[in-house]
Amino acid sequence: MPSQQSCSGDTGLSTTPLLSPVRYVKGVGERVASLLAKLDIFTVEDLLYCFPYRYEDRRNLRRIAELSEGPFCTVTGIVRHVDLKTTSKKRFRILQVLLEDPSGTLRIKWFNQAYLQKIFQPGKRIIVSGKVKRDPYTLALEMENPEYEFLRGDEEETVHTNRIVPIYHTTAGITQRRLRSILFHLVGSLASGQPDCLPEDLRTRLHLPTHADALVQLHFPDGNVPVERLNAFRSPYHKRMIFEEFFVLETLLAVTRQGRSQQVRGISFQVETPLEKQLLSSLPFALTAAQKRTIREIKKDMARPVQMSRLLQGDVGCGKTIVAATAAGIALDNGYQVAVMAPTEILAEQLYLNFHTFFDALGQETALLTRVVKNAEKEQLRKRIAAGEVGVVVGTQALIQKEIAFQKLGLVIIDEQHRFGVFQRATLMEKGNRPDVLVMTATPIPRSLSLTVYGDLDISVIDELPAGRAPVKTRVIRSREKAGVFRKIEEEIAAGRQAYIVYPLVEETEKSDLAAATEMSEELATKIFPQRRVGLIHSRIKTDEKERIMAAFKKKELDILVSTTVVEVGIDIPNASVMMIEHAERFGLAQLHQLRGRVGRGGYPSFCYLAVSGRITPEARRRLTVMEETTDGFRIAEEDLAIRGPGEFFGKRQSGMPDLKLGNILRDARILEAARREAFARVERDPQLQAPENKGLASALRKRYAGKNKLIRVG
């Protein structure tokens, strides 16, 4: 426990399970529990493992007279004067507080937080933390929007001052002081009783602190570790907990993979089939060496009597779909059905168009199943799928609904798996008797992410683009430069090429200033390109109409295709050589890369213009700069991951990303690698984790993944 002050105290929770509602914690109650829910804290355990995001060293508070411009500082003093000012144009309301200590005064400002005027009463003692800057007019030192706490001088003051103090994420209605006090008593009551899931031999060999010690020191450090190391998440206690998070996750993946490799049951396909040969011979292009290599890897898996679980990864335009179709052809010729699941209706429709183009001509029926399919049609389709009359079923999560049953499902293909959870994958797999599984992604996955999200899969990478692909020249343009871009589009069309113009919305709305595809397509057709054939496609158009429009564009019956992001994936028009993306600052980096991938497919010099308007954020500017600098999907993926972080890289709750409270797969890559090595080696020695030294680890896995025994059965 911290040496300055014991964390012990009676919380009334000594016998209360960690999964009890957080309202039962001393000092919480119903009102505070409702506020903690906004921080995703619902149980006692959630609160206990709600770690600080930074620390302040309040052992040696700075005197105001000692402050200098630049560094992050913490000072304490008495509020002497409070003044609320409104700027001349009434755009800002500035609250100014004059803080005084025996050495001098410091002006503190908060912008557009007028409600604070009632809180900062003259005479109150406060502590503030923030960066010190110099006012450009008066040259006096000041702080803007610092964090603050009121000091009361009560018996708990040593929890909040004269020590290294934890700083937590909070929400309106609950202060740092209140949350810190609650956690101080909770940690003192429960930390020492928490079990250690790391095997003792491993912990000793790697010189890691115990779980209980790490839990205490992360919340209330005893001062033996410099605050700089704490704030860099590089204290021994941070490393211990980060290693534990990765180790438990990687053990799960190792157990899952080990269980799959030991299965003797599975489908052993005959992989040299007439349908596969017909499909490949019907293609108007030659496969790349990388495509041929991945097809060999997939065929080797499918021939074995063990369930295939393989990730097919490749950049935009590398030709993953035909590789997946080859696997589908093998399954069909063996008398099995194929399920293809995509995360969105748009992507499902694009995959459906591709698969039915491949297979309908070869006598194999392909069907589309999404929520927009009418009930009567869906019921008829459901019956035909159950009867085995449909060979390839492409759809969204509608495929995993209980009423959808396959007669003989042999292959599951999941596109853009990172937008699903692993349990959705498992649910679809259960609709067959251990069907083979092929997961595809056009989002290049940085190695650190692949070790966490796809650690249970074998990986094939298509690292080669089809011959004749030239890098697309990309340039960011402002509104005033559009006329020049329109002239460039006209030049390309005159040379026999075609163009895309992409908008983020379908229709203009009162709430948005974004240009809309429907309105702009009319202006483009009547005013800007009156001599050219302009088409429009977006997500609200029915599938058969989309197919007709895309077929017209492919046949060169249209010169310009105005579109929303419906063309983001799955569209292959080799003759298209130029694209302009309106309001490019509103798009994500991966989405911009996918859109750009629609041009440059025919060997012609190709161009992508990213049109922006108004002021753009630093993050948007960084995304656009990356797009100008490179067309390398892996470089773009790394930048995207660095900008957005792991959770946002794959989307929110549906991402399948592990729930990491401290670990960061970019910052902690070395710890991740070490945890993976240790986990896989341990599972190889003890696949069921039944050895005495692994009992705690097995218990942690069962607890952490409770109710998810589709993936794990250990101990």
N, C-alpha and C positions, 0 to 999 in steps of 0.2 A: 504494500500500500504506500501511497505518497508519504514522504517523511514529514512534510509540513503539517499535515492534518489528516487524521484517519478518515477513510471513507465509510466507516461502519455506521450503521444506523438501523432502526427498526422500521421496515417498509410494510410489514404485514404480508410479505410475499414469500417468506422463507419456504413455505410449503405449496405455494401457488405455481402451477405449471407455467412454463414460459409462453405457452400459446394462449394464456388467459387474455381477455381484452385489456387494453392498456389503461382503461379508466380505473382499474383496481390499484394501480400504482399510487403510492402515497404522493399527494400533491397534484394529482392529475384530475380525476373526476370527469363528469360528462362533458363539461364545456371545453376543457383543455383537450380531452380526447377527440372532440370534433375538429379542433384546430390541428392536432397531430395527424389526423387522417389526411389532411392536405399535403402532408410530407410523406405519405404512404407508410405511416406508423400506425398499426392497428393492434398489435399484440405487445405483451411485455418483452418478448424476444426482439421484435422490431425496434423497440426503444433501446434495449440494452446494446444492440449492435448498430445503433445510429452514431457513427463516429464523427469526430470533429473534422472539418475540412481545412482548418488551419489553427495555429496557436499564437498567442501573444505572450511575450516575456514581460510580466508586470512586476518582476522582482526589483528592477531598477528603473522606475519610471523617470522619464526625462522632465527636467524643469523647462518651462516655457522659454526662458532666456537661453537655454542650450540648444534649441531647435535650429535646424538649418534646412535649406530648400532641398527637396528631392526624396530623402529616405522616408520609409513608412515608420511612423512613431506613435507612441501611446503617451498621453499626458492626462493628468487629473487636475481639477480646479473647481472654483466656485463660479456659477453663472452670475455675472454682474449686470448685464443689460441684454434685452431682447428687442429686436426691431424687425418688422415685416415691411418690405418695400416691393413696389410694383414697377416694372420697367415702363418707359415712356410709351412703348407700343402695346403694353399690357400683354405681352407674350409670356413673361416670366414673373413669378412672385418669388422673391428671395427673402428667406428668413436668416437674419444675422444674429449670432449669439456671441457676446464678448465673454470669454473665459479668462479667469484670473487665478494665478497662484502667487506665492510670495515673491517670485522672481520677475513677474511681468504679466502681460495680457496677450491673448491670441484670439483673432476673429475667426469664427466658424460659420460657414454658409451651407444652407440647404435650399435646393431649387424646387419650386412647385410642391412644397410640402408644408403648406400654411398651417395644417393642423398641429404641427409641432410647437406652435406658439403657445398653446395651452399647456404643453408639457414642460417646456423649459422656463420654469419660474425662477426669477432672481433669488439667489441665496441657496439654491440646490447645488449639491456637489455631484459632479459627473466625471466620467472617464471617457475619453474619445480616442479613436485609433484611425489613422489615415495618412495619406501622403501630404507632406507640407509643400506648399507652392508660394510663389511671391506674386502679389497683386501687381499687374503691369502698370497701374496708375499711381498707387500710393507706395509701392515697393515694400509694403508690410507683408510679413509672413501670415499665411492663413491655411485653413483646411476646408475642402469642399466635400459635402455629403459623407462625412466620416461615420463609422459605426460608433455607437454610444451606449453607455449604461449609466444608471443612476446609482450612487453609492449611499448606503444608509448607515454604515458604521455599526451594524448589528453583529451578533455572534457568528454569523455565517460569512462575514466579510472575507475571511481567509480563503474561502472557496473562489472568490472572484478577484482578489488582489494578492500582491506579495508572493506570486508563484507564476509558473507557466500556465496560462489559462486557455482552456479549449474554446474554440469558436465553432458553433454549429450552424447548419442551415435552419432558418426559422421561417415563420409565416406571420402575417398580421395578427395581432392578438396575443402572441406569446413572445416574451422577450428572451434575450440571451441569458439573462440572470435567472429567470424562472426555469428555463429548460436545464440550465447548468445545475441548479439546486436539485431539481428532480433527479437528474442523472447521478449526481454525487451520492445521494442516498441509495439509489437503485444499484449502482455499481458496488458500493460497499456491502450491500446485502447479498447480492447474487453472484458476483464475479468469481469468487473462490470456489463455488460449487459447480462451475461449468466443466463438463468432461473435455478431455483432450483427445481429439480424433487422430492426431499424428502418432504413429507407432513410436514408442520411446527410443528404439534403436535408431530410427531415422532422425528424430529430433536431436538426439545426442550427437550423432555423426555430423549433422549440419550446424550444430551449435545454435539451435533455435530456442527461444524462451518458451515457457509453458503457455498454454492457452490462457489460463487465468491471469498470469502476470502480464501478458500482452494486453488483455482486455482492460485491466486497471490502468496500465501505463499509457495506453492510447487515449483514454478519457481524461486522466488526471496525472500527467507526467510528474515524476518526483524531482526533476531538475538535473538528473545525471546525464541527459542527452541534450546537446545544443539545440536550441529552438530552430536553427536553420535546417538541421537534419530532420526534425519533426515536420517542418513545413514542406520539405522535399519528399516526404513519405519514405525516408531512408533511415529511420531509426530501426534498431533491431526488432522492435515490437511491430512496426509496420511491415517489415520484411517477413516476420513470422506469420502474420495474419494474411498477407498477400499470398505467400507460399501455400498456406492452408486452403485458401479459396481455389487457387489453380490446381492444387493437388487433388482435392475432392472431385473437381470437375473432370480432370484428366483420368482419374480412377474410374469414374462413370463411363467415359469413352472407352477406356481400356477393357473394362468388363463387358461392355456392349460388343466391342469388336472381337474379344476373345470368345464370347458366347456364339457369335456368328461363325467364327472360323471352326468351332467344334461341332457345328451342326452337320449331321450326316444326311438330313432330309433337305430336299430342294429340287428344283427342276433342272434336269440335264437336257438341254436343248440340242437338237441336231442343227449345227450352225451353218452348214453348207447347204443352202436351200435355193430352189428355183426363184422364189419371189424376191429374195435379196439380190440375186444376180439380175433379174429383170429390172428391178428398181435402179440399180447402179448403171446398167447399160442404157437406161432411158434418159439419163441425165445429159444435158447439153454442154457439160463441162467436165473436166478431169478433176478427180479428187487430189488434194494436196498430200504430201508425204505425211504431214501431221494428222490429217483426217484418216488416212490409211492406217497409221500406227494406232490411233485410238480405237478404230473399228476392230483391229486385231486384239487389243486389250479387252474390249467388251465381249468379243466372240469367245475368247479364252475363258472369261468369267461365266458366260452363259452355258458353255459346254460342261462345266463342272456341276456336280449334284449338290452344290451349296449355293445358298441365296446370294446373288450379286448385290452389292451395295457400293456403287461407284459414282463419283462426282465427275462430270464432264465440264471442264472450265475452259473458257476461251474468250478472246476479245471480240468486239463488235465486228460482224461480217466474216468471221473465221469459218463458218459453215458447220455449226453444231447441229442444226436441225436435220440435215441429211444424215449425219452420223446417228442421231436418235432414231430417225426413220428406218435406217438399216437394221437396228436392233428390233424395232417394231416388226419389220418384215420377217425376221427370223422367228419371232414369237407367233406371228400369224400363220406362217407355213407349218408350224408345229401344232396348230390347232388351238392356240390360246388367244385370249383377248388382251388388249392393251389399253391401259388408262393413262391419259396425259392430263396432268393438273397444272394450272397456271394461277397466279395470284389475283389477276384482274380479268374482267370480261373482255377487255380490249386485247390483252395478250392471248387469252384463250381463243378468241376469234381468229387472230393472226395464225396461231398454231393450227387451228382447224383448217383454215384455208390452205396452209402448206401441206398438211397430212392428207387432206382429201384430194389435193392435186396429185400427190404422189401415188395414192392407193386406189382411188376410184377407177382410174384408168386400168388398174391391174386387177379389177374385180373384187376389191375389198372395200366394204362400206365403212365410212367414217361419219360419226355423229357429234354434234355439239350440245353440251348440257351446261347451261348457266341459269341464273335466276330469272332471266328475261324470257326464257322459253315458257310458253303458255302452259297452263296446268294440263289441259287435255292432251296437248302434244307431248308434254313431259311424261304423263302417265303411259302413253303409248310407247314412248321411247324406253321408259323404265322396263316395261314388259319385254321389249325386244332385246334389251341388254341382258336381262335375266335369262332369256331363252337362248342367248349366244348368237343372235342374228346380226349383231353389230360387232365388227372386229376391233375398231379403234374408237374409243370414246374420249373426246377432248372436253375439258370443262374446268370450272373454278372449284371452290370448296363444295359446290353442290354435289360433287362426286363422293364426298365422304358422308353424306346424309344417310341415315339408317335405311331408308326405303330403297336405296340404290344397291342392287346386288348383281354381281357378275356370275355367269355360268361357269367360266373357266378363265380367271384372271391370271396371266402369266408374266406380265411385265408392267411395272409402274414407272412412268416418266414424270418427273416433277421439274418444272421450269422455274427459275429464279427462286430456289428453295429458301433463300435467306428471308423471304417475305412470309414464310410459314414458320410454324414451330415444329420441332422434331416429333411432337406427338400427333400433329396432323398427318405427317408422313406415315407414322406408325398406324394410324387409323385407316388410311387408304390401303396400306399393305395388308391389313387384316381382312380385306374383302377377297383375298385369294389365299391359296395354300402356299405360303412362303414364295410369293412372286419375286422375280428379280427386280431390282430398283436401280434406276438411272436418274441421277439428279443433275440438272443443267443450270449453269449460270453464265450470263454474258457480262456480269460484273466481276472483273478480275479481283480475286480475293488476296489481299496481302497475307503473307505466310503466318503472321501472328494470329490473324482471324481464322485462317483455315485450321489452325491447331485447336481452336476452341469450338467453332461452329461445326466444322466438318471432320473433327478428329476421329470419328468412327467410320469414315468412308475411305475407300481406295480412290486415288485421284488420277484422272487423265487430263492432260492439258493440250489443247490445240494452240500451239505457239507459232503458227504460220498462217498468213493471209493468202488467199488465192492469188495466183499469178496476175500481174498487171495492175495491182492496186497501188495507186500513188498516194502519198500523204496529202491530206486536204489542207490547203492554205486557209488559215483562220485569222479573222481580224475583227476587233471590237470597233463598232461605229456608233456615232451619235446621230440624232434625228436629222441634223443638217446634212449628213452624208448619204442619206437614203437615195437621193436622186441619182448619185453616182452608182449606187448598187443596182438600182432599177435599170440603168443603162447597161451595166454588166450582165444582168439577167437577159436583157434584150439581145445582147451580143451572143450569149451562149445559145439562146433559142434560134437565132439566125444561123448559127453554126450547126444546127441540128440537135442540140442538147435540150434538156428539160430542167425545170426548177421546182424547188419546194419553198413555200413561205409558211412559217409556223407561228401560230399564235397560242397564248396560254389559255384563252377562254373560247367558248362557243358563241355566246351572245353577250353584248354589252349590257351591263347592269348599272343601276344608279349608284351602287356602293363601290364600283370599281372604275378606275381610269384606264384599265388595260384595253388595248385594242382587241376587238373580238373578231373571230374568224368569219362569222356570217356577214357582218357589216363590211369588213374589209375586203372580202372576196368580191362583193358587188362593186366597190370602188376600184379595185384592181382591174376587174373585167371591163368596166365602162369608161374609166378615166385614165388609168395608167398604162394598161396593156389592152386597148380596145381592139387591136388587130390579132390578139392571141387568144387561144382557147384555155379558159381558166376553169378548173374544177374545184369542188369543195368536199372535204371529208372530215367527219368528226365522230365522237363516240355516240351521239344520239341517233345517228343514221343506222337503219337496220342492217343486219349482216349481209343480206343478199344485195342491198344497194351499195354497201361498201365494196363488196366483191366486184360489182359492175364498174364502179368508179376506178378502182385500182386496176382492173383489167384494161380499161380505156387508157389510163395513164401508161401502163406497160406497153400497150400497142401504139403508143405515140399519138393517140387521138386527142390528148390534152397536152398543152405546153407547160402549164403551171398548175401545181396542185397546192391549194391553200388548205392548211390542216391544223388541227390541234395536235397534241402529242400521241394521237392514234398511230402515227407513223414512227413512233419511237423504236419499235422493234419489229422484226419479222418482215420488213418490206425490202425487196431486192429489185431495184430498177437500175440496171447498169448504165442507162443513157442519161440519168440525172447527174448533173455536174455542179449545180450551185444551190445553196440553201441560205435563206435569211431567217433568223430566229428573232422575232419581235420580243421586247421586254426580256432579253436574255438574263438580266440580273435577277429575275424571279425564279429561274430554273436552278435545280441542283446540278452539281458537277457531273455526276453519273448520268443524269438525264440529258444534259447537253452533249456529252460524249456519245450517248446512244443515238441522239438525233443526228449529229454530225455523221454518224456511221451510215446514214442513208445515201450519202453521196460519195463519190470516189470509187465506185464499184466497177467502172467500165474501162479503166485504163486512161481516161481523159484527165487533163489537168482540172482539178475540182476546187471549189471555194465554199467557205462557210462564213457568213457575216453575222456577228452577234450584236444586234441593235439594242442599245440601252437609252433610257431617257431619264432626265432629272438626276438628283443626287443618288449615288449608290453607296451601300455600306462597305466598310473595309473588307468584310468577309466576301461579299459579292465581287468586289474588285479582285480579290485574291483568286477566286474561282475563274474569273474571266481571263486573268493573266495566265493561269495554268493552261487554259484552253488554247490560248495563242501560242504558248511555248511548246506544246507537245501533243502528239496524237497517240502516244504510248498508253494503252489502257491500264497497265500496271502502275505506271508513274501517276496517272490520274487517280487511280484507286488509293494509292498511298496518301496523296495530297487530300483526297476527299475524307479519308479516315482521320487524318491529322486535323482537318478543319472541323469536322462534325463530331468526332469521337465515335467509339464502337457502337453505342446504342443507336444513335441517329443514322449511322452509316447504313444500317440494315432496317431502319424504321423503328417503330415503338414496340408495343407489347408482342406483336406477332412475329417478331424477328427471330425468335429462337436463340437470341443472345443469352449467355449465362448471366445470372444475377450476381454481379460483382459489386461489393460494397466499398472495397478499397483498391482492388487490383485494377490496373490499367494496362491493357495488352500492348500498348505502344511504349509507355514509360517502363513497364516491368517485363519486357520481352525476355530478358535473361532469366528472371525468376520463373517465368512461364515455361521456358525450355527445360530448366532444371526440374520443375515439378512434373513435367510430362515424362521425362526420362525415369524419374523415380517411380511414378505411378505405373507406367507400363512394365517396368522391370518387376515391380511387386506383384502385379496381377499375373504376369507370366509365371512367377514362382508359386502363386497361390490364387488360382482363377476364381475361386468362390469366397476368398477372404475368410477362410475358416480357421487359420492359424491363430493361436491365442493373442499374439501381438497385433493382429489386424482386426480384432473384435470391435474396437472403438471406431475404426474407419468404416467397417461394414455398417455399424449402427448409424453413423453420420450419413452414409449414403441412403439408407432406408428412410431416415428422418427427413433429409433434405429433398428427396424425390418421392415422398409419400404419395400414394395414389397413382404413381406413374410406372407401375410394374410391367408395362409393355416394354420398357427399356432395361429394367434392371431387377434381377432377383439374386441377391447375394446373402451369404451368411446363413 
